[in-house]
């Protein structure tokens, strides 16, 4: 069917059709494939990991990891299993082989490692002794009321009790303290004092406070405590009174619940300056007088530091209020309950040393708490203890057998690339002022690197020198060995209060499978343990290495500029080096990350990710992968395309990069363990570390050609650090009318104002359109074309005649547009889940709904508009001559009744539904098609073209409905009989009297009005939103 489109319109569409025409692709050259061992190994990783039945644009995590997860169930003795766990299990096995070998090392400290391991493995001896050695040690200074059933309150001395638990096992319970680098003078160390931890571990306060939600876990904890005390009692030959033990345990849990209530949650401990409260040791006597701090510190520190302690040196207290709150709690609690609780915590430090039956009991608790189905083999426990007690000695043993020195050089080169990429990103940043940016670049350039292992681990003599003073006798019991090593480590740490800080000191065991950033030293560390497949392989494709270990490197670099790391300067000093404006900009961007992650509910847990405590890791994840991708693209520019993987040659270098990234996070956890992670771990779950991070990265969507609105290419993205000119916290491809920082009421108002502003420009076109649609209703065709209509109006009614009905048009926008945009925005946000915009069909449905409601509200103004714009074409004696829109509404009600205001409501609503569904859906599709040509950037010109295409589709779809609405609303009632019965009657009469194409009368002005009106509406709306946000930030 040919439409009456004039030549001007064809000229408008002609260049647009050229823009959207497909370009002829160049001849395709088959990619080169490598069959080198490193590439074959990488192909094997893909073969065991990829689930190609999953759309990578819908769930990239399951696409990249689904097969691996399905084929790697969680081992019974573990609470979760992933790539990190897989690698740690391999390292444990390699250490076991070293520790069990018959080869005797020359280094004394390395022989001590093997002695500790062998002693730990002697379970028969432990089963024979049970808990007796522990109870005897306790009884040497105090009876344990709930075990010995003896209590003399007159002998209670809290300071003496803590001296014994700290000296023996470093169990301080209520207040954690120890030496650390002074955050505001990094050349020295001071004693830090902080709130204590709960028995269930750090960050578990909610388990105690919300006993309804965590009833199962707390019941298991209670059963575990009762079971332990019962076994302790039996081990020393006493008869256990279970009801008495249960009553004592209930008192302990009630006390610990009160303890939990005064602990400051992690969400409120991210401001490091607020946690730095410098005081003197003598101040502790006032802050927490229930403990004799001078006596305690002199008793638990080596003689070499006593002069230092007596000099009343500076200390740092993290939570001042906690000390006073804990004093109040302890003062109001029975000394018997305090003693039972402290000794219960002390006993927990012995649980790997007192026999199989205690490990079995602990396994029952671990099943309920973490979902672990069976206890881990004894050798794993012993490898972990032996390697941890003498970490550099065990690390030296490991790297000499299992680390390739060439890997160190390869990783060093990658760090160079990543730091260069980060500096580039910082230089392109537009929201930082120059002084802050300059300081940030200096911090990045001065970052200390630690790769693989410290050099001294290659020398037996230097390793033994490090462990000078360590005593381990093979004839000792395992407990005696542990206490000797603990005493050495505590004294070694405390003696460092007298030494100057060495910022280059290696901060980790070389066998650790992890990576670190130390803000107090501005230092990144990548131990040998993590520099292996699947994270790194010097022979693998660079795409894999940059995607995996490269993103890890970027992650650690970005930690220097997350919400906590940014509080330290280039030398690790805690100070505010950010301008107020730049700091405010950072907080706004971090808020987007917090909100984005905070609304994600984790499957089978009924819990959401804690966006506040995970923000640092999430910022680092998002920044790290961007830096690594940028570094990899630079590598390709320098060296050219890499060869493809055999069997997977269809995947480009860039696609392999993101697959490599996802491999880092392949894994799964048991439900109980996931819940614990959500409450205590600053890291988001694995799926979020893949899907959320990559969905925030436009480059990922481009590489995988993900359609806009798909889960991996959402309309909203969050970003703190990024490349290029788009330096916003929330990147959106749609109008910022959806930005939740703007209240809903303001959004409604802005929608109406924007519509009115656009109407001021396009009102003449609307008038011409209405006149054209009414032309011929009197049996005479009044206008030959839209141009003839326009010139006739100006000639007969004057230049201002083109603005007849303006007041009605403005009222229509104030009612119709305000309502439809406000409701659409509200519903759009309601149907946006986890940052994922609604589907195309849902958007159309939302548009139809918003249009229907808006048109019903705006019908009276629409009726007045039609009558006022068409009045000039009537003979003078038939004109209504309304003064303004309000006069039109009042006279209509008076002369024809109030219901007349909604005359033509049905076709008006139908038209609005068609218009809004077509307009909103086709606009987004047209915009995607235009951007896909690569000829047009996302900007005003793109919006104009997309609006005109959308207007064309909307015009074609809605004009028949619009002409029915127009004629019904302007018809006269003669002798009580209306001209038309309904919309169908209009269409039948128009087709009969004027022809089918008459349904599209006024096509040109209608089309030319609809496109510009849409463009102008959203440009005005964007500007008002931006102005509002700037105002809100400044106030």
C-alpha angles and dihedrals in degrees: 000000000000115000124213096250114158125226093258091060091050090053089053094051097042098076089042091057088052091053092052097045114114116255118233106252119230118252110287116241113202109247119248116253125212123212095185116137092254093052093045089051090050090050088053090055090054092046092056095041114036122092099194092183087075120083106239089213091058102042115356093177092061091041092054099034108018097101093044092051092048093050097042109060118188109271112243093246094053133072094213141004131209143132092290092049091046090054094044090051089053092050091049090053091049091050090048090055090051094046094047096044118112090231111112115214120227093225114089092216092054091051087052089057090056091046091054091049094049092047091049090054093056096096095156090067091048093048089052095053098035115176095333096104090052095047091047090054090051094046091052088074106016145001115249104230098208092047105034093032087222124117133173109178092191089069094053115118115166093198092053091046092054093044089060096046092045096045093048103037108000089248106153096161104184103038125026115211139167144127123295141156112285104249092212097041107032095184092074142043128231136182113268122205121197141163115286127249129248123246092252090056140262119327094014096117092116091063089064098038098045101045092161095060093040098035094128093052094046091048089053090048091052092048090049094052092048091048093050095050091046090054092045090054094048093047091062093047100257127130112249116232099207097190091051091046091049090051091050091048091051089054090051093051091046089052092046090051089058087047089054092052094060095046111105108236120240092248088068096046103068097098102087094191090057088053092052107086111160115210139147126261088247089061090068090071088064098036096048108009094166087084125058094228099182091054093044095049094047090049097051100039127075118261090248092072099041092098088053092051092048091051088071095236128193117280132183121229117196101195115026095177091051091063093055092043091050090049089054092048095048092045091054096046127087112257088228091060091046091051093048091049097047093048091046088056090045091052091053089067089063100052097107091050107051107065150285097286090062091050089050090052090048089052091057089054092045091054092056095039102040106009093246107160100202138005117268120255114276092241091064091054091049095046089052094049096044093046092046098047093055101022100166093045092050090042090055090052091050101047093048090062105028112029127088110214090210089066090065092060093046092052091047089057091050090052089054089053093046094048090049090051091048091050089050090051090049092049091052091050113119103184097062121082117235100256092051092044091050091052091048092052090049090051092051093048093049095050112132117230128212115185128183104329143338113273094239090069088075090064122070091201094053093046090052090047089054090054095044109151096027112136123196120160117193089220093061124098118254090254092052090052092050094049092049092051092045091052091051093049094048093047091045090053094045093049088058087071084080095049134080116252118257105208091196095059110127109254102199145044109262092230092059115120097216143071131235148201117202108200093192089061100027087234135147121203132193110181122207091254093072096041094087139081132331089024097040139004119165090213096049124098111284087235089067095045095047091045094051116024090017091060089046090053090048089048092057093044090052091051086073086066103036122108093283104027092054089065090073126071131224093284094046094259117150104235139124105257095159123098114241093247094049092046089052090051090051092050091053091053093045088051089061090055091047092052094042095054094033094067095053112107114207116229118260094003107082084220132113127217112269100240093192101054092039097047095097093053092041092052089049092048093050095045095042097058092047092053093046093049090049090049091049092050088052089051090054091049090054099041106021130236118334122235117262129252117261109256091010100063090129089074114086124223090258093050090050089053091061093042087053090050093052092050088069090064102038106131149094140220138209114261095251091049092050090053091050090048092052091052101041112017123088088208124087119234118278097257091055092048086060110031101034093043095049094042086059089056116082090195090064092054090048094050092051095036091235112182117241112266093030116126093257093044104043126174091241125055133174125218136167099174121027146144126254135020099310097092101162131125092227115035111199133179091199132062117298086234083101093058106122093213088078114075116241093243091056090048091055091049094047090050092056094045091050091050091050092049091053091047091058087063102040101036093104090056091049091052092050090048092053093047091050092050091052094044109114097023090112092051092261125095102227101183129042094197143347091270090051089051092051095048091045092053093050091046096048102031105025132248092293089053088085086069095055108136094021093135089053090048091052092048089050090055091045089056108025102035094038090054100041097046093042094049093042091052092048093049093043090057092044091055094043106100125190091346092307116129120224119271123266091259092048091050089053091049091049090049091051092049095047091045093051094051093042093049093050090053091045100043096099091053089044091054091049090048093052093048095046095047093046096044094088094061093059124090110268093252092056098046118113092210096205111194094214141330094283091051088050092052094045095048093045091055092044098045102033108017133260095277089063087074086071095044106138091019093138097056089039091056092043091051092049091050091051093044096049095043093048096039099050096040099044093042093062093043093049091049092052091050093050093048090047090063088066089218096098127051124217103271145096094307091052090048090050093052093045091048092052092050089047089048091053093054092042092048093052092048099042108034097085089052091044095052091051090050093047095050095045092049094049098040122117125229109230118194089344093305120113120220093236132032097203143325093289090054089052093052093047093050093044092051092045097046103028108019134253095285089059086078085074098046111146090026096146099051090039091053095041089049098048097052098048092040090057093046094047093045093056096040090053090044093051092051093049091048092050091049091049092051091049090050092048091051093050092049 
